[in-house]
Amino acid sequence: MELRYGLALNPQRTQKVEPAIASILASVTILAFSNEEAEQAAQIRAVLKS
C-alpha cells in the first residue's frame, strides 16, 4: 500500500519505477494484517514518529 500510495502522489514517476516495484513485490512474501495487528502497527508507527 505504501509503495502504491507514493506512486499515486507522483504519477509521472510510475512509468519509471513500476518495473522495479513489481520485481521487489514478486520477490517478497506479503503477509496479511488482521484488524488488531493493523491497530497495533498504527500505534507503534505513531509513537515512533513523535
C-alpha positions as CSV (number, residue, x, y, z in Angstrom):
1,M,0.0,0.0,0.0
2,E,2.8,2.4,0.9
3,L,4.5,1.9,-2.4
4,R,1.3,2.4,-4.4
5,Y,0.4,5.5,-2.4
6,G,3.8,7.0,-3.2
7,L,3.2,6.4,-6.9
8,A,-0.3,7.8,-6.7
9,L,1.3,11.1,-5.3
10,N,3.6,11.3,-8.3
11,P,2.1,9.6,-11.4
12,Q,4.9,10.7,-13.7
13,R,7.3,8.6,-11.6
14,T,5.1,5.5,-12.0
15,Q,6.4,4.6,-15.5
16,K,10.0,4.8,-14.4
17,V,9.8,2.8,-11.2
18,E,6.8,0.4,-11.7
19,P,9.1,-2.4,-13.1
20,A,11.4,-2.2,-10.1
21,I,8.5,-2.2,-7.7
22,A,6.9,-5.2,-9.4
23,S,10.2,-7.0,-9.2
24,I,10.6,-6.2,-5.5
25,L,7.0,-7.3,-4.7
26,A,7.4,-10.5,-6.6
27,S,10.4,-11.4,-4.5
28,V,8.9,-10.9,-1.1
29,T,6.1,-12.6,0.8
30,I,3.4,-10.1,1.8
31,L,1.6,-11.1,5.0
32,A,-2.0,-10.1,5.7
33,F,-2.7,-7.9,8.8
34,S,-5.6,-8.6,11.0
35,N,-7.5,-5.6,12.3
36,E,-5.8,-6.0,15.7
37,E,-2.4,-6.2,14.1
38,A,-3.1,-3.1,12.0
39,E,-4.2,-1.2,15.1
40,Q,-1.0,-2.2,16.9
41,A,1.2,-1.3,14.0
42,A,-0.5,2.1,13.7
43,Q,0.1,2.8,17.4
44,I,3.8,1.8,17.1
45,R,4.2,4.0,14.0
46,A,2.6,7.0,15.7
47,V,4.9,6.6,18.7
48,L,8.0,6.3,16.6
49,K,7.0,9.4,14.6
50,S,6.7,11.6,17.6
